[in-house]
Amino acid sequence: MELEQKIDVKQALRVFNRVTQEGKKTDDGWQFHGLTASTDFDGYTVFLRTNRVELTIFFHNKFKVDCSNALDLDEFVELLKKLDPD
């Protein structure tokens, strides 16, 4: 299975909104339950990351995942599900 197939972009965007609304603002973005959320300069690209995984969501829901192994990605996906159980 491709790593990217594990990502639900709509769920990730809902989690991004939750992190930015409920999280603590820092120099790196907003932090909430081990996730950091941030955007690029124009707001069209958003980032969700942990210490081991970074998800970049581009315009039109295109995305890229940077991680070193599938276990890290599985933990990241479980965290997204925990923060957005629907």
DSSP file (Angstrom, degrees, kcal/mol; ACC not computed):
  #  RESIDUE AA STRUCTURE BP1 BP2  ACC     N-H-->O    O-->H-N    N-H-->O    O-->H-N    TCO  KAPPA ALPHA  PHI   PSI    X-CA   Y-CA   Z-CA
    1    1 A M              0   0    0      0, 0.0     2,-0.1     0, 0.0     5,-0.0   0.000 360.0 360.0 360.0 131.4    0.0    0.0    0.0
    2    2 A E    >   -     0   0    0      1,-0.1     3,-0.9     2,-0.0     4,-0.4  -0.415 360.0-126.3 -64.9 142.8    1.3    3.4   -0.9
    3    3 A L  G >  S+     0   0    0      1,-0.2     3,-1.7     2,-0.2     4,-0.2   0.896 107.7  58.2 -58.0 -41.1    1.9    5.6    2.1
    4    4 A E  G >  S+     0   0    0      1,-0.3     3,-1.6     2,-0.2    -1,-0.2   0.764  91.1  70.2 -64.2 -25.1   -0.3    8.4    0.7
    5    5 A Q  G <  S+     0   0    0     -3,-0.9    -1,-0.3     1,-0.3    -2,-0.2   0.685  89.9  63.6 -67.4 -14.7   -3.3    6.1    0.4
    6    6 A K  G <  S+     0   0    0     -3,-1.7     2,-0.5    -4,-0.4    -1,-0.3   0.628  85.1  92.8 -81.5 -13.0   -3.5    6.1    4.2
    7    7 A I    <   -     0   0    0     -3,-1.6     2,-0.8    -4,-0.2     3,-0.1  -0.707  58.5-159.5 -91.7 127.5   -4.2    9.9    4.4
    8    8 A D     >  -     0   0    0     -2,-0.5     4,-2.6     1,-0.2     5,-0.2  -0.906   9.7-164.0 -98.8 104.1   -7.8   11.2    4.4
    9    9 A V  H  > S+     0   0    0     -2,-0.8     4,-2.4     1,-0.2     5,-0.2   0.882  86.0  51.8 -62.1 -41.3   -7.2   14.8    3.2
   10   10 A K  H  > S+     0   0    0      1,-0.2     4,-1.9     2,-0.2    -1,-0.2   0.915 111.8  47.3 -62.9 -41.1  -10.6   16.1    4.4
   11   11 A Q  H  > S+     0   0    0      1,-0.2     4,-2.5     2,-0.2    -2,-0.2   0.923 110.6  52.4 -63.4 -43.6  -10.0   14.6    7.8
   12   12 A A  H  X S+     0   0    0     -4,-2.6     4,-2.5     1,-0.2    -2,-0.2   0.878 108.6  50.4 -61.0 -38.2   -6.5   16.2    7.9
   13   13 A L  H  X S+     0   0    0     -4,-2.4     4,-2.3     2,-0.2    -1,-0.2   0.871 109.1  51.1 -68.8 -36.1   -8.0   19.6    7.1
   14   14 A R  H  X S+     0   0    0     -4,-1.9     4,-2.2     2,-0.2    -2,-0.2   0.916 111.4  48.0 -64.5 -41.5  -10.6   19.2    9.8
   15   15 A V  H  X S+     0   0    0     -4,-2.5     4,-2.9     2,-0.2    -2,-0.2   0.913 108.4  54.9 -64.1 -42.1   -7.8   18.4   12.2
   16   16 A F  H  X S+     0   0    0     -4,-2.5     4,-2.4     1,-0.2    -2,-0.2   0.932 108.9  48.1 -55.0 -46.9   -5.8   21.4   11.0
   17   17 A N  H  X S+     0   0    0     -4,-2.3     4,-1.8     1,-0.2    -1,-0.2   0.906 111.8  49.7 -61.9 -41.3   -8.7   23.6   11.8
   18   18 A R  H  X S+     0   0    0     -4,-2.2     4,-3.1     2,-0.2     5,-0.4   0.924 110.5  49.7 -63.8 -43.6   -9.1   22.1   15.2
   19   19 A V  H  X S+     0   0    0     -4,-2.9     4,-2.0     1,-0.2    -2,-0.2   0.908 112.7  46.8 -62.1 -41.7   -5.3   22.6   16.0
   20   20 A T  H  < S+     0   0    0     -4,-2.4    -1,-0.2    -5,-0.2    -2,-0.2   0.792 118.6  41.9 -72.8 -26.0   -5.4   26.2   14.9
   21   21 A Q  H  < S+     0   0    0     -4,-1.8    -2,-0.2    -5,-0.2    -1,-0.2   0.866 130.1  23.3 -85.2 -39.1   -8.6   26.9   16.9
   22   22 A E  H  < S+     0   0    0     -4,-3.1    -3,-0.2    -5,-0.2    -2,-0.2   0.586 104.5  93.3-105.4 -13.0   -7.8   25.0   20.1
   23   23 A G  S  < S-     0   0    0     -4,-2.0     2,-0.5    -5,-0.4     9,-0.2  -0.172  79.7 -99.3 -81.5 173.3   -4.0   24.9   20.0
   24   24 A K  E     -A   31   0A   0      7,-2.6     7,-2.4     1,-0.0     2,-0.3  -0.804  36.5-123.0 -93.3 128.3   -1.3   27.1   21.5
   25   25 A K  E     +A   30   0A   0     -2,-0.5     5,-0.3     5,-0.2     2,-0.2  -0.546  40.8 165.9 -73.4 130.1    0.2   29.6   19.1
   26   26 A T  E >   -A   29   0A   0      3,-4.0     3,-0.9    -2,-0.3    -1,-0.0  -0.752  54.6 -91.9-131.2 179.8    4.0   29.3   18.9
   27   27 A D  T 3  S+     0   0    0     -2,-0.2     3,-0.1     1,-0.2    -2,-0.0   0.771 127.2  49.6 -64.4 -25.2    6.7   30.6   16.5
   28   28 A D  T 3  S-     0   0    0      1,-0.2     2,-0.4    10,-0.0    -1,-0.2   0.506 125.6 -90.2 -92.0  -6.2    6.3   27.4   14.5
   29   29 A G  E <  S-A   26   0A   0     -3,-0.9    -3,-4.0     9,-0.1     2,-0.4  -1.000  73.1 -25.3 135.7-137.1    2.5   27.6   14.2
   30   30 A W  E     -AB  25  37A   0      7,-2.5     7,-2.6    -2,-0.4     2,-0.4  -0.941  54.1-153.9-117.3 140.5   -0.1   26.1   16.5
   31   31 A Q  E     +AB  24  36A   0     -7,-2.4    -7,-2.6    -2,-0.4     2,-0.3  -0.947  22.3 157.0-119.2 136.7    0.6   23.1   18.7
   32   32 A F  E >   - B   0  35A   0      3,-2.3     3,-2.0    -2,-0.4    -9,-0.1  -0.885  68.2 -18.1-159.5 120.6   -2.1   20.7   20.0
   33   33 A H  T 3  S-     0   0    0     -2,-0.3     3,-0.1     1,-0.3    50,-0.1   0.841 128.2 -45.5  50.6  43.0   -1.8   17.1   21.2
   34   34 A G  T 3  S+     0   0    0      1,-0.3     2,-0.4    16,-0.0    -1,-0.3   0.440 116.4 110.4  85.6  -1.6    1.6   16.5   19.6
   35   35 A L  E <   -B   32   0A   0     -3,-2.0    -3,-2.3    15,-0.1     2,-0.5  -0.840  51.2-156.5-106.1 144.7    0.7   18.1   16.3
   36   36 A T  E     -BC  31  49A   0     13,-2.5    13,-2.2    -2,-0.4     2,-0.4  -0.986  11.0-165.6-116.1 130.3    2.0   21.3   14.9
   37   37 A A  E     +BC  30  48A   0     -7,-2.6    -7,-2.5    -2,-0.5     2,-0.3  -0.936  18.9 150.1-115.9 137.1   -0.1   23.1   12.3
   38   38 A S  E     - C   0  47A   0      9,-2.0     9,-3.2    -2,-0.4     2,-0.3  -0.955  27.3-140.9-154.2 171.4    1.2   25.9   10.1
   39   39 A T  E     - C   0  46A   0     -2,-0.3     7,-0.2     7,-0.2     2,-0.1  -0.862  24.8-106.5-130.8 166.2    0.7   27.5    6.6
   40   40 A D    >   -     0   0    0      5,-2.1     3,-0.8    -2,-0.3    -1,-0.1  -0.218  56.2 -79.5 -80.3-175.1    2.9   29.0    4.0
   41   41 A F  T 3  S+     0   0    0      1,-0.2    -1,-0.1     2,-0.1    -2,-0.0   0.795 130.5  38.1 -61.4 -31.2    3.0   32.8    3.4
   42   42 A D  T 3  S-     0   0    0      3,-0.0    -1,-0.2     0, 0.0     0, 0.0   0.521 104.9-121.7-100.6  -4.9   -0.2   32.9    1.4
   43   43 A G  S <  S+     0   0    0     -3,-0.8    -2,-0.1     2,-0.2    -5,-0.0   0.442  84.2 109.1  83.7  -1.1   -2.2   30.3    3.3
   44   44 A Y  S    S+     0   0    0      1,-0.1     2,-0.5    15,-0.0    -1,-0.0   0.749  73.7  53.9 -80.4 -23.4   -2.8   28.0    0.3
   45   45 A T  S    S-     0   0    0     13,-0.1    -5,-2.1    14,-0.0     2,-0.3  -0.948  72.6-167.3-113.4 129.9   -0.5   25.3    1.5
   46   46 A V  E     -CD  39  57A   0     11,-2.4    11,-2.9    -2,-0.5     2,-0.4  -0.863   4.9-153.7-118.1 153.0   -0.9   23.9    5.0
   47   47 A F  E     -CD  38  56A   0     -9,-3.2    -9,-2.0    -2,-0.3     2,-0.4  -0.979  10.4-176.8-127.0 134.7    1.4   21.7    7.1
   48   48 A L  E     +CD  37  55A   0      7,-2.4     7,-3.4    -2,-0.4     2,-0.3  -1.000  23.7 165.5-124.4 128.6    0.6   19.2    9.8
   49   49 A R  E     -CD  36  54A   0    -13,-2.2   -13,-2.5    -2,-0.4     5,-0.2  -0.991  26.9-170.7-147.4 153.7    3.5   17.6   11.5
   50   50 A T        -     0   0    0      3,-2.6   -15,-0.1    -2,-0.3   -16,-0.0  -0.527  58.2 -80.7-115.9-169.4    4.8   15.6   14.4
   51   51 A N  S    S+     0   0    0    -17,-0.2     3,-0.1    -2,-0.2   -16,-0.1   0.756 130.0  26.7 -66.6 -22.1    8.4   14.9   15.3
   52   52 A R  S    S+     0   0    0      1,-0.2    16,-0.6    20,-0.1     2,-0.4   0.554 118.6  48.9-119.8 -11.0    8.5   12.1   12.7
   53   53 A V  E     - E   0  67A   0     14,-0.1    -3,-2.6    19,-0.1     2,-0.4  -0.992  52.1-169.1-136.2 138.5    5.9   12.9   10.0
   54   54 A E  E     -DE  49  66A   0     12,-2.4    12,-2.9    -2,-0.4     2,-0.5  -0.990   5.1-166.1-127.4 126.4    5.1   15.9    8.0
   55   55 A L  E     -DE  48  65A   0     -7,-3.4    -7,-2.4    -2,-0.4     2,-0.5  -0.945   4.5-166.4-108.1 124.9    1.9   16.2    5.9
   56   56 A T  E     -DE  47  64A   0      8,-2.8     8,-2.3    -2,-0.5     2,-0.6  -0.959   2.0-163.6-112.3 124.2    1.8   19.0    3.3
   57   57 A I  E     -DE  46  63A   0    -11,-2.9   -11,-2.4    -2,-0.5     6,-0.3  -0.942  10.6-167.5-112.7 121.5   -1.6   19.8    1.8
   58   58 A F    >   -     0   0    0      4,-3.6     3,-1.0    -2,-0.6     4,-0.3  -0.364  38.5 -61.5 -97.2 176.8   -1.5   21.9   -1.4
   59   59 A F  G >  S+     0   0    0      1,-0.2     3,-1.0     2,-0.2    -1,-0.2  -0.243 122.9  26.0 -54.6 146.9   -4.2   23.7   -3.3
   60   60 A H  G 3  S-     0   0    0      1,-0.2    -1,-0.2    -3,-0.1     3,-0.1   0.764 130.5 -75.0  63.4  28.5   -7.0   21.4   -4.7
   61   61 A N  G <  S+     0   0    0     -3,-1.0    -1,-0.2     1,-0.2     2,-0.2   0.686  86.9 148.4  60.5  21.7   -6.3   18.8   -1.9
   62   62 A K    <   -     0   0    0     -3,-1.0    -4,-3.6    -4,-0.3     2,-0.3  -0.604  25.7-179.2 -75.5 149.4   -3.1   17.5   -3.4
   63   63 A F  E     -E   57   0A   0     -6,-0.3     2,-0.3    -2,-0.2    -6,-0.2  -0.967  26.6-151.7-151.4 166.2   -0.7   16.4   -0.7
   64   64 A K  E     -E   56   0A   0     -8,-2.3    -8,-2.8    -2,-0.3     2,-0.5  -0.997  10.9-151.9-140.0 140.0    2.7   15.0    0.1
   65   65 A V  E     -E   55   0A   0     -2,-0.3     2,-0.6   -10,-0.2   -10,-0.2  -0.958   5.4-166.6-115.4 129.8    3.8   12.9    3.1
   66   66 A D  E     +E   54   0A   0    -12,-2.9   -12,-2.4    -2,-0.5     2,-0.3  -0.964  31.9 129.5-114.8 116.3    7.4   13.0    4.5
   67   67 A C  E     -E   53   0A   0     -2,-0.6   -14,-0.1   -14,-0.2     3,-0.1  -0.977  55.0-129.6-157.6 161.8    8.2   10.2    6.9
   68   68 A S  S    S+     0   0    0    -16,-0.6     2,-0.3    -2,-0.3   -15,-0.1   0.734  84.6   7.6 -91.4 -22.1   10.9    7.6    7.3
   69   69 A N     >  -     0   0    0      1,-0.1     4,-1.5   -66,-0.0     3,-0.2  -0.988  69.3-108.8-156.5 165.4    8.7    4.5    7.8
   70   70 A A  H  > S+     0   0    0     -2,-0.3     4,-2.6     1,-0.2     5,-0.2   0.805 112.5  60.2 -67.1 -31.5    5.2    3.1    7.6
   71   71 A L  H  > S+     0   0    0      2,-0.2     4,-2.2     1,-0.2    -1,-0.2   0.919 104.4  49.7 -64.2 -43.0    4.9    2.7   11.4
   72   72 A D  H  > S+     0   0    0      1,-0.2     4,-2.0     2,-0.2    -1,-0.2   0.909 111.9  48.9 -60.5 -41.5    5.5    6.4   11.9
   73   73 A L  H  X S+     0   0    0     -4,-1.5     4,-2.8     2,-0.2    -2,-0.2   0.908 108.1  53.7 -65.8 -41.3    2.8    7.2    9.3
   74   74 A D  H  X S+     0   0    0     -4,-2.6     4,-2.3     1,-0.2    -2,-0.2   0.916 109.4  48.5 -58.4 -43.3    0.4    4.7   11.0
   75   75 A E  H  X S+     0   0    0     -4,-2.2     4,-2.0     2,-0.2    -1,-0.2   0.889 111.3  50.6 -63.7 -38.9    0.9    6.5   14.3
   76   76 A F  H  X S+     0   0    0     -4,-2.0     4,-2.2     2,-0.2    -2,-0.2   0.929 110.4  48.7 -63.7 -46.4    0.3    9.9   12.6
   77   77 A V  H  X S+     0   0    0     -4,-2.8     4,-2.3     1,-0.2    -2,-0.2   0.892 110.2  51.9 -62.1 -40.5   -3.0    8.6   10.9
   78   78 A E  H  X S+     0   0    0     -4,-2.3     4,-2.3    -5,-0.2    -1,-0.2   0.881 107.8  52.1 -64.2 -37.7   -4.2    7.3   14.3
   79   79 A L  H  X S+     0   0    0     -4,-2.0     4,-2.0     2,-0.2    -2,-0.2   0.912 108.6  50.5 -63.9 -42.3   -3.5   10.7   15.9
   80   80 A L  H  X S+     0   0    0     -4,-2.2     4,-1.3     1,-0.2    -2,-0.2   0.925 111.4  48.5 -60.2 -43.8   -5.6   12.3   13.1
   81   81 A K  H  < S+     0   0    0     -4,-2.3    -2,-0.2     1,-0.2    -1,-0.2   0.878 109.2  53.0 -63.5 -38.0   -8.4    9.8   13.8
   82   82 A K  H  < S+     0   0    0     -4,-2.3    -1,-0.2     1,-0.2    -2,-0.2   0.887 113.3  42.9 -64.5 -38.9   -8.2   10.5   17.5
   83   83 A L  H  < S+     0   0    0     -4,-2.0    -1,-0.2     1,-0.3    -2,-0.2   0.641 129.8  27.3 -82.9 -15.5   -8.6   14.3   16.9
   84   84 A D     <  +     0   0    0     -4,-1.3    -1,-0.3    -5,-0.2    -2,-0.1  -0.631  69.6 172.3-143.8  79.9  -11.3   13.8   14.3
   85   85 A P              0   0    0      0, 0.0    -4,-0.1     0, 0.0    -3,-0.1   0.580 360.0 360.0 -72.8  -8.7  -13.1   10.6   15.1
   86   86 A D              0   0    0    -75,-0.1    -5,-0.1    -5,-0.0   -75,-0.0   0.514 360.0 360.0 -71.6 360.0  -15.9   11.1   12.5
